[in-house]
Amino acid sequence: MNNLTVCGGGVLGGQIAWQSAYFGKQVTVYDVTDEALDNCRAAHKLLWQVYQDEVGASPDSVAAAQNRLSYATDLAEAVASADIVIEAIPEIPEIKTEFYAALAQVLPEQTIIATNSSTLLPATFAAATGRPDKYCALHFANRIWDLNAAEIMAHAETAEATLIAVTRFAIEIGMVPVPIQKEQNGYVINSLLIPLLNAAQSLVTNGVSDPETIDRTWMIANRGLKSGPFGSIDFIGMNTAYNILSYWGNENNDAQMLANAEYVKANFLDKGHLGLQTGQGYYSYPDASFLREGFLDVPEPDQAEAIAKLTFPKKN
Ligand SMILES: NC(=O)c1ccc[n+]([C@@H]2O[C@H](COP(=O)([O-])OP(=O)(O)OC[C@H]3O[C@@H](n4cnc5c(N)ncnc54)[C@H](O)[C@@H]3O)[C@@H](O)[C@H]2O)c1
């Protein structure tokens, strides 16, 4: 499978496309607007440097990766020669269902479809794809070049040949495949991560602590972590964080989760702050405090008063 089309060129779709191109695949990024594609191109430009700095890529290899990438807003054109389509559009069931129905009209018969959904089940969308046997989940982690686990999950009608082809594809683009043995909202990673992020968000929404303090505490408790929960939320992006909190808050009738979704909307989305991708989330980038050396150090004694003030009970 050498021809990949990634549908949705946002935070994750952009990374999947770049990683695949870097590993030699011909990749088309499909998105709904030229503006979204421009954002994806800009993200790819940044990845040129990231891959050289963090992966040890040569300037020639990143230039070759870019040459294997193209960008399209016409769905039929974008998927015409795809061996595999990876869907990375918003985590909103109605949007995904509508997209699969449109895709089914134009996709070549043999093409496999994989969803990168964080928390939704392939069974939910299998019928809409029109090819349930050629459909499964292939879920990547943010910072794909570094956190290179790819979770693979079937639904009841996925063919074994599809799973073998998708597993091989994952390996070919530098991933460690993670077989999931039963459909599970959130696979392994998000079954563990989302309750953690939601718990951290509840502490902030309810005024118990602030993002920096929570991140520092978690990073001390888990020495070696590159970020705490709020650094992670910034990486994930506020759109996806909001979609997950709001969808599962409604689904589980979870008032705290819905309050957390509202907090993210009011404090970030409504202000156009999408997290790392816009340079502003819980932290300001590139100089976010949790990335600085010394973030976990014991403070100087003369900082005691300022720190203690954070402990004084809030008077409403
Ligand atoms: N952000 C993460 O850390 C992360 C990690 C793993 C998986 N995911 C999953 O990947 C998917 C995308 O998440 P994201 O964070 O990249 O979202 P995002 O909001 O950054 O990007 C979504 C992109 O999809 C485009 N889009 C919207 N409707 C579309 C349509 N009908 N057809 C094609 N493109 C469309 C948008 O223009 C946007 O560019 C979600 O299912 C999410 O759960 C996200």
The ligand as an SDF file (V2000), in Angstrom:
LIG
                    3D

 44 48  0  0  0  0  0  0  0  0999 V2000
   -5.3600   15.8060   18.5270 N   0  0  0  0  0  0  0  0  0  0  0  0
   -4.9230   14.6390   18.9930 C   0  0  0  0  0  0  0  0  0  0  0  0
   -4.0250   14.6120   19.8610 O   0  0  0  0  0  0  0  0  0  0  0  0
   -5.4660   13.3520   18.4550 C   0  0  0  0  0  0  0  0  0  0  0  0
   -4.7530   12.1680   18.7320 C   0  0  0  0  0  0  0  0  0  0  0  0
   -5.2240   10.9530   18.1880 C   0  0  0  0  0  0  0  0  0  0  0  0
   -6.3840   10.9410   17.4380 C   0  0  0  0  0  0  0  0  0  0  0  0
   -7.0570   12.1120   17.1960 N   0  0  0  0  0  0  0  0  0  0  0  0
   -8.2950   12.0260   16.4050 C   0  0  0  0  0  0  0  0  0  0  0  0
   -8.0450   12.4870   15.0920 O   0  0  0  0  0  0  0  0  0  0  0  0
   -9.2330   13.0900   14.5680 C   0  0  0  0  0  0  0  0  0  0  0  0
   -8.9000   14.5180   14.1890 C   0  0  0  0  0  0  0  0  0  0  0  0
   -8.4920   15.2140   15.3410 O   0  0  0  0  0  0  0  0  0  0  0  0
   -7.5510   16.5080   15.2530 P   0  0  0  0  0  0  0  0  0  0  0  0
   -7.1200   16.7920   16.6410 O   0  0  0  0  0  0  0  0  0  0  0  0
   -6.5520   16.3520   14.1700 O   0  0  0  0  0  0  0  0  0  0  0  0
   -8.6630   17.5960   14.8280 O   0  0  0  0  0  0  0  0  0  0  0  0
   -8.4490   19.0460   14.2070 P   0  0  0  0  0  0  0  0  0  0  0  0
   -9.6460   19.8200   14.6000 O   0  0  0  0  0  0  0  0  0  0  0  0
   -7.0890   19.5640   14.4730 O   0  0  0  0  0  0  0  0  0  0  0  0
   -8.5070   18.7370   12.6150 O   0  0  0  0  0  0  0  0  0  0  0  0
   -9.6510   18.2700   11.9660 C   0  0  0  0  0  0  0  0  0  0  0  0
   -9.5080   18.6240   10.4880 C   0  0  0  0  0  0  0  0  0  0  0  0
  -10.6100   18.0110    9.7820 O   0  0  0  0  0  0  0  0  0  0  0  0
  -11.0660   18.9480    8.8430 C   0  0  0  0  0  0  0  0  0  0  0  0
  -12.4400   18.5850    8.4950 N   0  0  0  0  0  0  0  0  0  0  0  0
  -13.6000   18.9170    9.0880 C   0  0  0  0  0  0  0  0  0  0  0  0
  -14.6360   18.3350    8.4550 N   0  0  0  0  0  0  0  0  0  0  0  0
  -14.1070   17.6220    7.4390 C   0  0  0  0  0  0  0  0  0  0  0  0
  -14.6520   16.8110    6.4190 C   0  0  0  0  0  0  0  0  0  0  0  0
  -15.9600   16.5880    6.3300 N   0  0  0  0  0  0  0  0  0  0  0  0
  -13.8140   16.2420    5.5270 N   0  0  0  0  0  0  0  0  0  0  0  0
  -12.4740   16.4490    5.6250 C   0  0  0  0  0  0  0  0  0  0  0  0
  -11.8940   17.2130    6.5740 N   0  0  0  0  0  0  0  0  0  0  0  0
  -12.7070   17.7770    7.4690 C   0  0  0  0  0  0  0  0  0  0  0  0
  -10.9130   20.3000    9.5150 C   0  0  0  0  0  0  0  0  0  0  0  0
  -10.8880   21.3390    8.5490 O   0  0  0  0  0  0  0  0  0  0  0  0
   -9.5750   20.1110   10.2250 C   0  0  0  0  0  0  0  0  0  0  0  0
   -8.4830   20.4850    9.4020 O   0  0  0  0  0  0  0  0  0  0  0  0
  -10.3000   12.9810   15.6580 C   0  0  0  0  0  0  0  0  0  0  0  0
  -11.0800   11.8230   15.4420 O   0  0  0  0  0  0  0  0  0  0  0  0
   -9.4590   12.8430   16.9190 C   0  0  0  0  0  0  0  0  0  0  0  0
  -10.1620   12.1510   17.9230 O   0  0  0  0  0  0  0  0  0  0  0  0
   -6.6110   13.3150   17.6720 C   0  0  0  0  0  0  0  0  0  0  0  0
  1  2  1  0
  2  3  2  0
  2  4  1  0
  4  5  1  0
  4 44  2  0
  5  6  2  0
  6  7  1  0
  7  8  2  0
  8  9  1  0
  8 44  1  0
  9 10  1  0
  9 42  1  0
 10 11  1  0
 11 12  1  0
 11 40  1  0
 12 13  1  0
 13 14  1  0
 14 15  2  0
 14 16  1  0
 14 17  1  0
 17 18  1  0
 18 19  2  0
 18 20  1  0
 18 21  1  0
 21 22  1  0
 22 23  1  0
 23 24  1  0
 23 38  1  0
 24 25  1  0
 25 26  1  0
 25 36  1  0
 26 27  1  0
 26 35  1  0
 27 28  2  0
 28 29  1  0
 29 30  1  0
 29 35  2  0
 30 31  1  0
 30 32  2  0
 32 33  1  0
 33 34  2  0
 34 35  1  0
 36 37  1  0
 36 38  1  0
 38 39  1  0
 40 41  1  0
 40 42  1  0
 42 43  1  0
M  CHG  2   8   1  16  -1
M  END
$$$$
